[in-house]
Amino acid sequence: MLSGCGRKILSNMADFVFVLCALTSLTCTILLLRSYHRGRARLLLWSGIAFAGFTLGNILLVVDTLVPAADLPLLRSVPVLVGLLVLIYGLVWETK
């Protein structure tokens, strides 16, 4: 069993990892959309939009874990699902 201090450290570490995931997906979004703007490869556009959804889902996860009053499990899943659907659409229709 973990003591109160051990749980607090693990909680802080989890929060830190969630923030890093949000920053990483935001970086991927920016890089993909910037590459699309330069080269106009449509698959980069679909990937960038998908990662924007992943970023929003990660930000909502951070809000859900850091704000005790927030209970957002369904709301944080919606942008991730939309991002996946956009990515699947781009992979299926743009590779023809």
C-alpha angles and dihedrals in degrees: 000000000000121000121232091266092051092051091049091052091049091047091050090047091051091050090049091051092049091052091048090051090051091049092047093051090046089053091050090049092052094046094047095048092044090052090049090052090054101041106021094222102158095212087065089055093052091046091049092051090048091051089049087060091047089050092052090048091051092048090051089049090055091049090047093053099040100043109063094199093054118093106180111151096128095038093051091050095055099070091046091052092048090049091052092049091050091049092049090049091051093047094048102040103031097051093062 
